Amino acid sequence: LQVIPRFPAIRRDFSLVLDKGTRYADIENAVRSVKIPELMRIEPFDRLESGPFDESKYALAISLTYQSSERTLTDDEIDNFSQTILNSLRQRLGAELRH
């Protein structure tokens, strides 16, 4: 029997541009390193080997799911979590958001 959460999960998707040598484990480590308890799940869902970015790079889309067991998260909180995660990806891996 699974308990249905009382508060909604919120998903944010990001398309990142990374150096070709960057492994998914490195990305997940950079995301988890910021230790956001409300981050429930991180999943890759799309990868592009070529596109409107440098040949030495690739694009990876990831989905982040946040949820609190105590309350509904606000948009500001989600934005802050996401910015913190993006800063970690930028600093640790040189990741950029794909435009």
Backbone bond lengths (Angstrom), bond angles and torsions (degrees), N, CA, C in turn:
res aa  C-N    CA-C-N  psi(-1)  N-CA   C-N-CA  omega(-1)  CA-C   N-CA-C  phi
1 L - - - 1.461 - - 1.523 108.47 -
2 Q 1.333 115.72 124.73 1.453 120.49 179.44 1.516 110.33 -98.65
3 V 1.322 115.81 138.49 1.451 120.68 177.01 1.526 108.24 -82.36
4 I 1.308 115.96 129.54 1.468 120.22 177.16 1.524 108.08 -82.53
5 P 1.340 117.10 126.04 1.466 119.72 -178.61 1.532 110.72 -62.52
6 R 1.320 115.66 143.23 1.460 120.71 178.91 1.524 111.76 -77.43
7 F 1.316 116.71 -26.12 1.465 120.09 -174.05 1.526 109.90 -116.27
8 P 1.328 116.29 145.08 1.471 119.49 -172.37 1.533 113.71 -70.86
9 A 1.314 114.33 147.90 1.463 121.00 171.45 1.530 107.30 -84.08
10 I 1.317 116.14 146.73 1.463 121.63 179.82 1.518 107.48 -124.08
11 R 1.333 115.28 129.42 1.456 120.96 -176.72 1.530 109.83 -110.97
12 R 1.323 114.83 137.53 1.462 121.42 173.80 1.525 107.50 -128.15
13 D 1.318 116.22 135.23 1.458 121.84 178.71 1.522 109.61 -110.43
14 F 1.324 115.70 141.44 1.462 121.81 177.53 1.510 109.44 -133.61
15 S 1.317 116.20 137.33 1.451 121.24 172.83 1.530 106.68 -105.27
16 L 1.326 115.31 116.27 1.457 121.93 -175.44 1.520 110.87 -105.62
17 V 1.311 116.49 148.10 1.461 122.22 170.91 1.525 106.26 -110.26
18 L 1.343 114.68 124.25 1.465 121.37 -173.40 1.527 110.64 -132.95
19 D 1.333 115.84 158.92 1.465 120.09 173.45 1.524 109.03 -63.69
20 K 1.334 116.68 143.53 1.469 121.26 -176.57 1.524 113.57 -56.26
21 G 1.333 118.22 -27.27 1.462 120.23 -179.22 1.528 114.37 -79.03
22 T 1.325 117.23 -5.81 1.467 120.89 -176.38 1.521 110.54 -74.38
23 R 1.332 116.30 123.89 1.463 121.15 179.51 1.523 110.10 -90.85
24 Y 1.333 115.44 155.87 1.462 119.50 178.76 1.527 111.30 -59.70
25 A 1.328 117.55 -36.66 1.476 120.72 179.14 1.533 110.71 -58.88
26 D 1.343 117.06 -36.70 1.468 120.69 177.92 1.529 110.57 -64.76
27 I 1.323 115.90 -40.49 1.462 121.59 179.38 1.524 109.78 -64.36
28 E 1.323 115.78 -48.90 1.461 119.50 -179.62 1.530 110.75 -61.49
29 N 1.329 117.86 -40.97 1.472 121.05 177.68 1.527 111.72 -61.92
30 A 1.331 116.96 -41.19 1.470 120.81 179.50 1.529 110.70 -65.12
31 V 1.327 116.66 -37.37 1.468 121.06 178.70 1.526 109.93 -69.71
32 R 1.314 116.70 -47.89 1.470 120.33 -176.41 1.531 112.41 -71.30
33 S 1.330 117.72 -21.63 1.463 121.32 -177.90 1.523 112.55 -63.64
34 V 1.322 118.34 -22.17 1.467 120.06 -179.12 1.528 111.82 -82.00
35 K 1.335 116.08 -7.54 1.468 122.90 171.28 1.527 113.39 52.06
36 I 1.316 115.85 59.49 1.465 121.82 174.88 1.530 107.37 -94.17
37 P 1.343 117.83 109.15 1.469 120.21 -175.58 1.530 112.97 -59.82
38 E 1.326 116.81 -29.10 1.470 120.50 -177.85 1.528 113.33 -77.32
39 L 1.338 117.01 -8.36 1.464 119.79 177.27 1.525 108.51 -77.36
40 M 1.309 116.13 108.56 1.460 121.52 -175.80 1.523 112.51 -89.81
41 R 1.342 115.78 -35.16 1.463 118.36 -172.41 1.528 110.45 -152.62
42 I 1.325 114.33 144.70 1.465 121.58 170.78 1.522 106.18 -131.03
43 E 1.336 115.60 129.97 1.467 120.04 -177.84 1.516 110.21 -140.71
44 P 1.331 116.94 134.74 1.466 119.70 171.04 1.527 108.08 -80.88
45 F 1.352 117.27 144.12 1.458 116.88 178.21 1.520 114.88 -137.49
46 D 1.316 118.03 -4.15 1.460 118.41 177.27 1.523 108.54 -160.08
47 R 1.335 116.21 139.34 1.459 121.07 179.64 1.522 108.55 -135.18
48 L 1.325 116.02 131.47 1.466 121.78 176.57 1.522 108.24 -119.80
49 E 1.321 115.20 125.50 1.469 119.68 179.59 1.523 112.02 -83.04
50 S 1.319 116.79 -23.92 1.465 119.62 178.30 1.512 108.78 -144.30
51 G 1.318 114.58 154.84 1.460 120.05 -177.93 1.512 109.00 170.90
52 P 1.321 116.06 -155.88 1.468 119.64 -177.97 1.530 112.17 -78.82
53 F 1.338 115.79 52.23 1.459 121.81 177.87 1.521 107.74 -149.80
54 D 1.321 116.46 167.39 1.459 123.43 -175.44 1.532 111.75 -56.75
55 E 1.336 116.56 148.31 1.477 122.42 179.88 1.526 113.05 -60.58
56 S 1.336 116.64 -25.27 1.468 120.21 -178.26 1.530 112.03 -83.01
57 K 1.334 116.24 5.00 1.461 121.27 -176.01 1.528 111.27 -120.52
58 Y 1.325 115.47 167.50 1.460 121.68 169.42 1.520 107.78 -140.97
59 A 1.310 116.28 162.94 1.463 120.91 178.82 1.526 109.05 -109.92
60 L 1.311 115.18 136.66 1.459 120.99 177.30 1.522 108.27 -132.58
61 A 1.329 115.59 127.61 1.460 120.30 175.18 1.519 108.09 -95.45
62 I 1.329 115.16 132.27 1.461 120.18 176.87 1.523 109.05 -124.21
63 S 1.310 114.26 151.63 1.452 121.54 177.49 1.530 108.06 -115.91
64 L 1.330 116.19 129.34 1.457 121.79 177.61 1.520 108.20 -112.75
65 T 1.318 117.10 131.28 1.460 121.37 178.45 1.519 109.06 -115.99
66 Y 1.339 114.78 124.50 1.463 122.10 179.45 1.528 109.02 -111.34
67 Q 1.339 115.53 146.56 1.457 119.80 175.62 1.520 109.24 -163.12
68 S 1.313 115.48 141.09 1.463 120.85 174.53 1.517 108.23 -112.47
69 S 1.323 116.30 143.11 1.466 120.45 177.12 1.530 110.43 -84.85
70 E 1.341 116.48 -6.96 1.460 120.15 -173.68 1.518 114.57 -107.37
71 R 1.339 117.53 -23.83 1.478 119.63 -176.17 1.518 110.25 -168.16
72 T 1.311 114.97 171.66 1.461 120.68 174.69 1.531 108.22 -79.54
73 L 1.313 116.68 130.28 1.465 121.27 179.21 1.528 110.04 -75.42
74 T 1.324 116.25 145.90 1.471 120.66 179.59 1.529 110.21 -88.53
75 D 1.325 116.02 160.74 1.468 120.79 176.58 1.527 110.70 -59.35
76 D 1.332 116.72 -39.48 1.469 120.34 179.37 1.525 111.29 -61.80
77 E 1.333 116.52 -42.41 1.467 119.88 178.48 1.524 110.64 -61.96
78 I 1.329 116.04 -46.14 1.467 120.83 -179.82 1.525 109.87 -61.63
79 D 1.325 116.88 -43.81 1.469 120.66 178.66 1.529 110.67 -61.05
80 N 1.340 117.13 -42.21 1.470 121.09 178.80 1.527 111.28 -64.79
81 F 1.344 116.73 -44.40 1.468 120.38 177.63 1.527 109.42 -58.07
82 S 1.334 115.42 -48.18 1.460 120.78 -176.27 1.521 111.02 -63.36
83 Q 1.327 117.30 -41.65 1.465 121.15 179.39 1.531 110.56 -64.09
84 T 1.322 116.81 -41.00 1.469 121.59 178.33 1.529 110.43 -61.91
85 I 1.328 116.07 -43.33 1.469 121.16 179.36 1.526 110.30 -65.93
86 L 1.328 117.15 -45.16 1.467 120.20 178.80 1.526 111.06 -61.85
87 N 1.330 117.44 -39.22 1.475 120.77 177.50 1.522 110.59 -62.17
88 S 1.331 117.52 -41.36 1.465 121.39 178.26 1.533 110.23 -63.37
89 L 1.330 117.01 -44.41 1.473 121.02 179.10 1.527 110.72 -62.96
90 R 1.315 116.58 -38.71 1.469 121.48 -179.92 1.534 109.86 -67.52
91 Q 1.334 116.44 -47.81 1.467 120.36 -176.00 1.526 112.37 -70.21
92 R 1.315 116.92 -42.84 1.473 120.39 -174.36 1.516 113.12 -82.39
93 L 1.348 117.19 -33.32 1.474 120.27 -172.22 1.523 114.23 -124.29
94 G 1.310 118.09 -3.05 1.460 120.29 -176.53 1.522 112.53 68.89
95 A 1.339 116.93 22.84 1.466 120.91 -178.95 1.530 110.08 -68.97
96 E 1.323 114.89 148.16 1.459 121.00 174.31 1.521 107.46 -129.56
97 L 1.338 116.04 154.08 1.455 119.16 172.93 1.520 108.70 -75.18
98 R 1.330 116.07 136.99 1.451 120.71 176.54 1.514 108.74 -80.91
99 H 1.323 116.37 135.14 1.477 120.14 -178.24 1.504 110.32 -102.94
